[in-house]
Amino acid sequence: MSLGPRLELRQSQQLVMTPQLQLAIKLLTLTNVELEAYIGEELDKNPLLSTSDGADTADAPVAAEAAPDASASGLDTLLGGGEGSAGSGDTPLDIDPSERFQHDTPGDSADWGAAPTGGDNDDLDFDSFAAADASLGEILAIQASAAFDGADLIIARHIIDLIDESGYLGEPTQDIAERLGVDISVVEAVLAGIHRFEPTGVGARNLAECIAIQARDADRYDPAMACLIANLDFVARGDIPGLMRICALDREDIADMIRELRRYDPKPGLRFGGDRAAPVVADVFVHRGDDGEWRIELNQATLPRLLIDRDYHAVLEAGADKSTTNFLNECVHSANWLLKALDQRARTIVRVAAELVKHQRGFFDHGVGQLKPLTLRSIAEAIDMHESTVSRVTSNKYIQCERGLFELRYFFTSGVGSSDGGEASSALAVKDRIARLIAAETHDTLSDDKLVEILQREGFDIARRTVAKYREALGLGSSVARRRARLLAAA
């Protein structure tokens, strides 16, 4: 076989991620808050994009105007198994534009979707005007400047830098003294001064010292309380007889001191600082219509209504040179694609949410006990989309209903079989039942075996190890731990 250059023709198919397809995928994964920021950036970059305050765009989810000549690569078609072709075609982004928001199930008179209505974009977000909370270090530094000066202030600032967010000093004073080149007694004296700062208990080196500082501040640190604090492991175990023996006190005195301990903060530093929690904004609203059926509505209060300013385009294009004309054409093309992608994003979210509500109607009617097992594939097959598209739609999206605010992924759960051969139940429904059984405990503490017995009588085919796993996931202790906690509470 000779080696040498030659010409060959090969025919193959491959998926091409056009810029339009990339934009559609990107917008589909964004939440309403992220989408609002993205639209703001596009408004800054594209002079032909503008917002509309009129009510004439109520039929469109976001885009008030979309050019008829805008082409679209089929997002779901291209993602569905790699059956795409090079370049962009005329396939819509997953949904027929003629469908609008009305989603009627064949053979079912229930109206699962309703056209979204616009929100009031003039509502003020007062949280945006709130000043950032001062951190624990900043609060301690202010107090240190008032309490110390000179070398002591330098030592105090160094100690404050070593205090963690919970308020504890994690480094030994001997190491601090060696690093700063001072006597350890000086460091201990400065640390004792920091112990008098707010919040009370800050700068402690362990839990016992933190509680002791707070007890001294409350003028409750007597020898009996000191003995109790020195034996916190007995308190954690609920060993009341052991505490009575060690502290030489009766049960009533021990109970009184334990009640005092409960008033102290084991992590005083957590009261201050930390990042401000980002607000969770619902992407979809679910409400019951006048006919008793559930209706789906996009939350558009956070999204501006976009349109292409044709008049401004005509003014700019009049007498423009070739480079300006090319730039304006690019702006029009980009705006057309953005409007179409936003419109298709809205339709896709509504379609997925409508099918989800249909599958989980028991939850919306009766609560978490009626949740059914559900997978992304089930929704994808029901609405003829690819599973990856449904995954993008449900990622970091929230739904607001009468029962509260839930992430869309909340409704996708594994199943627990039925012991009588009936329909499987959602794992969340089983967890809810376990939590209710434990919350209803009185004098008798339910063991995991007892919980299995009760659940199996109620029709759940569940093993003991599964009950233990669900109980631990709920943050509930074992029967022994719950029994000890009950003894402490009754002390």
N, C-alpha and C positions, 0 to 999 in steps of 0.2 A: 504494500500500500504506500503510494507516494504522498509526501507532504508538500503542500503548496497552496497558494491563495486561490479561492474560487468564489463564485457568486451563488447564493441560494435564496429562494423565495419561501417564506414560511407564513402560514396563516394561523392566527391564534386569537383567543379572546382574553381580555383582561379587564379588571375593574379600574376605571380611571376616576380618581377623586377630583372632580372639577372644583373650582372655587365656589360655585353655586351649591354643590352638594356639601362641601365642607361647611359653608355658612348654615345650611339647613340643619346639619348635625349639631353644630355648635349651639344654635338657638334652641334646639329641642332639649338640650341638657340644662339650660339656664333656668333658675328660679325667676319669679317676678321681680324680685329686688335686683338680681344680677342683670336681668333683661333691661330694667329701667336704666341702669348704669351704662349698659352697652348702647342703648338707643341714644342716650345723652352724648356719648362719644361720636356716634354717627352724625348727629345733628351738628356737632362742632366741625366735623370733617367735610360734610356735604352741604354746600350752600343752597342746593335746590330742595333739600328736605326741610319741612316745617311742620309745626303742630297745629291741630285744628281744635277749636273749642266749641264748634257747632254741634248740634244734635243730629245732623244729617248723616252721620256715619254710624248710626246705632246698629246697622245690620252687619257691619264688618267687625271682626274681633279686635283687630288692632289697626290694620291698614285701611285708611279711608279712600285710597285710590291706588290702583295697580294697573300698569300699562297692559293692554291686551296682547302686546307682542312679546311679553316677557316669557322666556322659555324656562323649563324646570327639569332637572334631572330627577328621576324617580328615586327618592330616598329609600323607601322601603323596598322597592323592586330591586334596586342595586344592592342593598344590604342583604337581601334574601337569598343567600346561597351563592353569591358571586355571579349572578346571571346578568351582569351589566355589560354595556358596550362602551367603546371608546367614544369620548365626546359627550355632549348633552343633547337630549332629545326633547320631545314634547310631553313626556310623561309627568303628571302632576306629582307633588310630594306626598304620596301615600293616600290622599283622599280626593275623591271627585269633587271639584269646586261646586257642583250643583247640589251637593248634599246639605250645605249650610250646617246649622247646628241641630236641626231636628233629626233625632235618631230613633226611628220607630222600629221595634222588633217585629219581624214577620210573625203573624199569628198571635200577637199580643197587643192589646189596646193601650198598654201603659206607655205614657210619654216619658221616655228616659232622658230627653235632652230638651233644653229650651234656649232660645237665642239669648246671649249674654247682654246685659245692660251696662251702660257706662257708669263709672263712679264719679265722685266729686273730686276733681284733681286739685281743688283749692283747699282741701283740708290740710291743716297744719300738723306737722309731726313735732310735737313739743319735746320729744326725747332728743331730737337733733340739736336742741338749744341747750341741753343740760351739759354742765361742765364735767370734765373727767374727774372721777373720784381720786382723792389723794391716796398714794400708796402707803403701806405700813412704814416703809423706810422714811418717807417724807414726814410723816406724822412724828415718828420718833426723833428725827433730826431736829425738828422745830423744838421739841421738848428738851433735847440735849443742849441746844444753844442757850436755852434759858437756865438750865441747871448746872452746866459746867463751863469752864473756861480754860485757856492755856492747854497744858499737856493732857489734862483730864478730858477735855473736849475732843482732842485728837483720838484718844483711846476709845471714848464713847462712840465716836463716828465709825471707828474700825469695828467695834463690836456690833454696832447696828447693821453694818454691811454684811455681817455673818449670820444675822437672824433670818430664818427662813420664813416663808409666807404664812406658816402656822403660828409663828411667834416664838419659835424655839431657837436657842443657840446651840448649834451642832458641833462646835469646836471646843475642846478643853481650854480652860483659862491658862493652863501652863503653856500650851503652844502659843497662845496669843501673847503672853508675857515674853516668851523667848523671841518671837518675831519682832516685837516692838522694842525689845531691849530694856524692859522695866521689871520691877519686882512684881511677883504674882499678887502680893497683897494690894498693890495699887490697882491692878486689873479687877480683883474681887471687889474692891471698894466702889469702883466705877460701875461694875455690873450690879451691885446692890442698889445704886442710885437709879439705874435703868429699870430695876424691878419695881420702882415706885411710879413708873410712867404709866400712861394709859395706852392701850388697854391693860388692865390689871392681869398680871401673870406673864407678860411678855418678857422675853429674855431668859426664861427658865431652861434648864438643861434636860429635864425629863418631866414626865407627867406629874409625879409626886411633888416636885418642886413648884410646878405651875399651880397645882391645887393649893399647896401650902401658902404661896404668895397671896392667892385670893382669899384664903381663910384668914390670914393676918390682916388683910385690908378690911375684912368684915368683922374683925375683932372676935373671931371664933377659933383661933388657933391655941387651944389649951392642950395639956398633956394627953387627954383622951382623944382629941381630934388628931394630934400628931401621931399617936399610935395607930389610929385608923388609916391615916394617909400612908404610913409606912407599910401597911399591909393591904394595898389596893388589890393584890392578887386574890385575897380572900373575898373582897367585895365583888370582883369580877366573877368568881365562882358561885356567889350567893351563899357562901358558907357562914351563915349567921351564928351558929353555935361556936365555930372557931373564932370569930371576932369577939364574941362574948367572953371566951376564955382568955384570949390574948390581951384584950383591953380591960378586962376585969369590970365589965359593965353588964347591966341587964338588957333584955331585948328591946325595951322601950327606948333606952338611951341610944343603943346602936341604930334603931330605926330613925330616930331624930337626926343623928349625924349623917346617915345615908341620904335622908331628904335634903340636908344641907349641901352634901356633895353634888347632888343633882342640879343645884342652882349655879354651880361653877362651870366655867367654859374651858373644856380641855384643849381647845385650839383658838386662843384669843386673837391671833393675828388674822384669822380668816374674815373678821368683821370689816377689815379695811382692804382697799386696793383691789387688784384683779382687773381683768379686762371687762369692759361693759358687755353684757350679753347682747348678741345681735338679735334684733327682733325677728320673730318668725311670722311671715306674712302668708296667708292662705293664697294658693294659686287657683283653687277651685272652691266654689260654694255649692253645697247641696241643701236644698230646702224643699219642704213639702208644698206642693201646689194646692190650689183650691179643690181640685178633684181627688186629693189624697195621695197622688203619685209624687215620687221624688223627681226633682228637676235639677239639672246641672247648669251652673253658670260660672263663667270665667270671672276672676277678680281683675277688673281693669282700672281700679281706682289708682293703682300705682303706675299705669302705663299711659303715656301720651298717645294721642291719635295722630298718625303720620299721614302726610300727603306730599305730593310733588308740586312745588310752586311753579306752574306752567307760565304764569305771567312774568315772573322774575326770570325764568329761563329765556323767554322771548326777548326781554330787555337786554340781557347779557349777550345773547346771540346776535343781536342786531349790530352789524358793523364789526363783529369780532374777527380776529385773524384765525389762521388755521389751527394754531396750538390751543387757543382758547376754545375754539369749537370742539376740538378733540377732547379737551378736558370736560366741557359741559356734557358731551355725549357719554363720557365715562361716568359722570355723576348721575345722569339719567338712568343709565344701565344699572349702576349700583343701587340706586334708589328703588328701581323696579324690582330687583331681586330681593332687596330687604323687605319691601312691602309684601311680596308674594310669600317669602319664607316665614314672615310673622303671621300671615293669614293661615298658612298651612300648619304652623306650630300650634296655633290656637285650636284649629279643627281637630288635630291629632290628639291634643290633651283632652278635649271635650269627649271625643269618641272613646278614648281609653277609660276616662273617668265614668262615663255612662255605663260601659260594660262592667266595670268594677262594681258600681252601685247595684247593678242588676244581679250580679253574682252574690253580693253580700247584703242583699236587702234585709235579711234577718237581723243583721247587726244594726242597721239604721232604724228598723222597726222596734227591736226588742233589746238590743245591747250586745255586749261582748260574748255572752253565753251562746249566742246564735251565730257566731262566726263560723264559716266553713273553710276547709282546706282549699287553698288557691295557689296556682303557680302562674308565672309569667307566660308560659306556653299556652295555658288555658285561655287567657285573655287574647293572646296573639292569634290563636286559631279562630276564636269567636268573631274577631273583627277583621280577619284576613290581613294581618300585618306580620312583620318579622318579630321574633322574640327580642332581638336587640333594640328595635324601635320602642317596644313597650318598656324595656328596661331603662332607656334614656328618658322616656316620658315620666316614669315613676321615680326617678332618682332626684332626691332633694326637693320634691314637690309636696305640698301640703293641701289637705282638704278640710274645709270647715263645715261642720254639720251641727245638728241639734245636740249631739253628744260631746262636742268639743272639737279640738284641732288635732288632726292625725296626719302623719306622713303616709303617703300612698303605699309605701312598702309595708306599712303596718298590716295591711289587709292580705298580704301574701304570706301564708303560714303553712307549716306542715300539718299533717293530719294524724289523728289517733283513731284507730279502728273501733268499731262498735262490737260489744260482746254479744249482742243479739243478732248480728248480721245486718244491722241497719246502716244508715249513712254515717260516714266517718265524721268526726268532730275536729275542729281546729285546735291546735296546740294551745293557742291563746285562751280559748274557751276552757280548756282543762286547767290551765294555770289559774284562771279566774276562779274556778270552782275550788281549787286547792286553797287559794288565799281566803276565800269566804269560809271554808270549813275551819281553817286555823283561827281566823278572826272570831269565829263563834265559839271557840273553846271556853269552857268554864273551869271547873275543878279538874276534869279529866283531860289530860294532854294526849292528843292523837299521835300515835306513832306512824311511821311510814307504812307499816303493814296494815294498820287500821285504816289509813287513808286509801290504800289500794282496795281494801274490802268495800269501803263505802262507794268509791268510784266505780268499781265493777258492778255493784248492785244498781247503780244509776245508768249502766249501759256503756261505760268506757272500758275498752280492752287495753289495759295499761299494766306495766310491770312495776315492781317496787323501785328498781333503779331509775326508771323514768320519773316516778313521783319524786324521788330524792333529787334528781337533776332539776326538775321544774321548781321544787321548793327552794333549792339553793339559788336558782336564777332569780327568784322573787326576793331574795335577801332574807329569807326566813330560816331561823335556826332549827336544829334538830329538836326532837321532843324533850330531850334532856336540857338543852340550852333554854328552851321556852319555859320549862318548869322552873329552872333557876331564876329566870327573869321575873316570873310571876311571884316567886318567893320574895325577891328583892322589892318588887312593887308593893307587896302586902306588908313588908317590914315596917 
